[in-house]
Every structure is written in C-alpha cells, then in structure tokens.
Amino acid sequence: MTATIDLNADLGEEVTDDAALLAVVTSANVACGYHAGSVAIMRAVCEEAARRGVSVGAQVSYDDRPHFGRVAVDVAHDVLRDQVADQVGTLADLAEAAGTRVSYLKPHGALYHRTMDDPDQADAVLAGSGRLPVLGMPGVLLEAAAAAGRGVLGEGFPDRGYGADGRLLPRDRPGALVEDRADVAARAVELARTGLDSVCVHGDSPGSVEAARACRRALRRAGFELRGLADA
C-alpha cells in the first residue's frame, strides 16, 4: 500500500502568494480574521481551494492582529470559546458558499503552543469548534480531543528547528528557522516517514512557495502519495 501524507500551509494571512501555494499544498489552514485575513480573503482562498481540491482548515487564533497572534493572551474560557466559534462559523459559511467545507481545526501561533500545555484554553478551543478533527503537535489539546472522540491529526514542521524536548524552538533562538530549500525538503521526507499525517510549510516564511514545491517533489520521489486532510 502506498504511504500517504498531507502537505499543509497557512494561507489568507496577507503575507504570501495564496494562489501559488494552493497549486502546491493539499490542505490550507485559512486565517479566520483574528490574527490576519478578512472575509474577502477567506472567500478567495476557499474558492481557489475548492477549484483545486485542496482541503480547508480553520486556523483559529487569539484576537491579536497587532502581534499576528504570536503573543500568548490570558483569555477567559468562555470568551475564547466564543471567539473560536465565531472564527470557525465565519469560515464554514464562506467555505460552503464556495462549494467546499471546513475539514479540520488548527490553532495559530501562540494559541497553538499555549493549548499544548493549558487544559483550560485547550478545552475552550475544543468547545468552540464543534466536532472538527484537530491538527497539531503532541500535547494537551490533542490528548483532550482524542479523549472526546475527536479526530486527531499529527503534524511536523520541516522549516523549523526542534529542541531536545520535541517542541519547536522559539523564533528568536539560533536554528529556529530552516531556510535552505534542500534541507527543508529532506526534513519533510524524514518527518513523513515517522508516521505523521501532515507536514507544514509556514506560509509567512521567505520563499515559502519554493519550499513547498521542493517538499512536494521530495515527498513524491520518496514514494508518498499526497492527499488532503479532508480525505484522511
């Protein structure tokens, strides 16, 4: 049986070439307006994703556009729950109108890392997102999702450095960003071979389109079939 892998990227953040990335990736984590994006941008990404058969995921965030969602915020459980529900609901309506659907949830930035350790915020994210499968790295959020019978999808980051604890290095640490395209592609194959469901190329990184293309080529050469998370 041919091994399968998803290639995902963050889209709709107003910092990259969404159309070019949608020609390469198999799943799109769409910014839902709280850290970046707008209704018009979400609509455009969903329409192009539907046209190309790319899976759509809700990339939910803290309400923090000034810091691009990369600063942890202490938000009351019910407030965060409602903010997540608002983001997912907005994207779901736009996706449906475009002829597709929201197939999974992925927190962005500081919320992604906070929910790996914070049970209260992880619960709020789950409570606000219905029954969507959750994409992420090992931690509290995925454990809680699995315990609730939700789908759990593991991912890795070929364009980011990891610490000894298995977590991503903070962006201001040496080695946090892997910028050589060949290295990123080789790391994508290594991660895929560990049994992950998806590898992610950061859409806001310099040269993200070229890096995603290199990853796709390397994965296919390694014998992987690329398949979106809607089909996982």
C-alpha positions in Angstrom: 0.0 0.0 0.0 1.3 3.4 -0.9 2.0 5.7 2.1 0.1 8.9 2.1 1.0 12.3 3.5 -0.6 15.8 3.6 1.2 19.0 2.9 -0.3 22.0 4.6 0.4 25.7 4.7 -1.0 28.8 6.4 -3.0 30.9 3.9 -5.0 34.0 3.9 -2.6 35.9 6.1 -1.9 38.7 3.6 1.9 37.9 3.5 2.3 35.3 0.8 1.1 34.2 -2.6 -2.0 32.3 -1.7 -2.8 31.2 -5.3 0.7 29.8 -5.8 0.7 27.9 -2.6 -2.8 26.4 -3.4 -1.3 25.0 -6.5 1.2 23.0 -4.4 -0.3 22.1 -1.0 -3.1 19.6 -0.3 -4.5 21.4 2.8 -4.9 25.1 3.6 -5.0 26.4 7.1 -7.1 29.6 6.5 -6.6 32.6 8.8 -10.0 33.4 10.1 -9.7 37.2 10.6 -8.5 37.4 14.2 -4.7 37.4 13.6 -4.8 38.1 9.9 -7.1 37.9 6.9 -10.6 39.2 6.1 -13.9 37.9 4.8 -12.9 38.8 1.2 -9.5 37.0 1.5 -11.1 33.9 3.2 -13.7 33.8 0.4 -11.0 33.9 -2.3 -8.9 31.2 -0.6 -11.9 28.9 -0.2 -13.0 29.4 -3.8 -9.5 28.6 -5.1 -9.1 25.7 -2.7 -12.5 24.3 -3.9 -11.4 24.6 -7.5 -8.1 22.8 -6.9 -9.5 20.1 -4.5 -7.4 21.4 -1.6 -8.8 20.7 1.9 -9.8 23.7 4.0 -9.0 24.0 7.7 -9.9 26.8 10.2 -6.7 28.4 11.6 -8.1 30.0 14.8 -6.1 32.5 16.8 -6.2 34.9 19.7 -7.8 38.2 18.8 -4.5 39.9 18.3 -3.8 41.4 14.9 -1.1 43.8 16.1 1.1 40.9 17.1 0.0 38.5 14.4 -1.3 36.1 17.0 2.1 35.3 18.3 1.8 36.6 21.8 0.1 34.5 24.5 -3.0 36.1 25.9 -4.9 35.3 29.1 -8.5 35.0 27.8 -11.4 33.7 29.9 -12.5 30.2 28.9 -16.0 31.3 27.6 -14.6 34.3 25.8 -12.1 32.2 24.0 -14.7 29.5 23.2 -16.9 32.1 21.6 -14.1 33.6 19.7 -13.1 30.2 18.3 -16.8 29.5 17.4 -17.0 32.9 15.6 -13.9 32.1 13.6 -15.0 28.6 12.6 -18.5 29.7 11.9 -17.4 32.5 9.6 -15.1 30.3 7.6 -17.6 27.5 7.5 -20.2 29.8 5.9 -17.7 31.0 3.3 -16.4 27.6 2.5 -19.9 26.2 2.0 -20.7 29.1 -0.4 -17.5 28.3 -2.3 -18.5 24.7 -2.7 -16.3 23.1 -0.1 -16.2 22.7 3.7 -14.1 23.2 6.8 -12.5 19.8 7.4 -10.3 20.4 10.4 -9.1 22.8 13.1 -5.6 24.1 13.7 -4.8 26.8 16.2 -2.3 29.5 15.1 0.8 30.9 16.7 0.7 31.5 20.5 -2.6 29.7 20.8 -1.2 26.6 19.1 1.6 26.4 21.7 -0.4 27.5 24.7 -3.0 24.8 24.1 -0.3 22.1 24.1 0.0 22.7 27.9 -3.0 24.7 29.1 -6.1 22.5 29.8 -8.5 25.4 30.2 -7.6 27.0 26.9 -7.4 23.7 25.1 -11.0 22.9 26.4 -12.2 26.3 25.2 -10.8 25.7 21.7 -12.5 22.3 21.6 -15.7 23.7 22.9 -15.9 26.3 20.3 -15.1 24.1 17.3 -17.8 21.5 17.2 -16.6 18.1 16.3 -13.8 19.1 13.8 -10.7 16.9 13.8 -7.7 18.8 15.3 -4.3 19.2 13.6 -1.3 19.8 15.8 1.7 18.5 17.8 1.5 16.2 20.8 0.2 17.9 23.9 -2.9 18.7 26.0 -5.1 19.8 23.1 -4.6 16.6 21.1 -5.0 14.4 24.2 -8.3 16.1 25.1 -9.5 15.9 21.5 -8.8 12.1 21.4 -10.4 11.6 24.8 -13.5 13.3 23.5 -13.6 11.1 20.4 -12.5 13.8 18.1 -10.2 13.1 15.1 -6.5 13.8 15.9 -4.0 14.6 13.1 -0.3 14.9 13.9 2.0 17.3 12.0 5.6 18.3 11.8 7.5 21.4 10.5 10.4 20.8 8.1 11.1 24.6 8.0 11.5 24.9 11.8 14.1 23.7 14.3 13.2 21.5 17.2 14.6 21.5 20.8 15.6 18.4 22.8 12.0 18.4 24.3 10.5 17.8 20.9 9.0 21.3 20.8 9.7 24.0 18.2 12.5 26.3 19.1 11.3 29.9 19.7 11.8 32.0 16.6 14.4 34.2 18.2 16.7 31.2 19.0 19.5 30.1 16.8 18.4 27.3 14.4 14.7 28.1 14.8 14.3 28.7 11.1 15.4 26.3 8.5 15.8 28.3 5.3 17.8 26.1 2.9 15.3 24.7 0.5 17.0 21.4 0.1 17.2 20.9 3.8 13.5 21.7 4.2 12.6 19.2 1.6 14.8 16.5 3.1 13.3 17.1 6.6 9.8 16.9 5.1 10.6 13.3 4.0 12.1 12.4 7.3 9.0 13.7 9.2 6.7 11.9 6.8 8.5 8.7 7.5 7.7 8.9 11.2 4.0 8.3 10.5 2.7 11.9 10.8 -0.5 12.8 9.0 0.9 16.1 7.6 3.9 18.3 7.2 3.6 22.1 7.3 5.4 24.8 5.4 4.9 28.2 7.0 3.2 30.4 4.5 4.7 33.6 6.1 8.3 32.4 5.7 10.5 33.8 3.0 10.5 31.6 -0.1 7.5 29.6 1.2 6.2 28.8 -2.3 9.5 27.4 -3.5 10.0 25.5 -0.2 6.5 23.9 -0.6 7.3 22.9 -4.2 10.6 21.4 -3.1 8.8 19.4 -0.3 6.1 18.2 -2.7 8.8 17.0 -5.2 10.8 15.3 -2.5 7.8 13.5 -0.9 6.7 12.2 -4.3 10.2 11.0 -5.1 10.2 9.2 -1.8 7.1 7.3 -2.7 4.4 9.2 -0.8 1.0 10.0 -2.3 -0.1 13.5 -1.3 -3.6 13.6 0.0 -5.6 16.4 1.7 -6.8 16.1 5.3 -10.4 16.0 4.2 -9.6 12.5 3.0 -7.6 11.5 6.0 
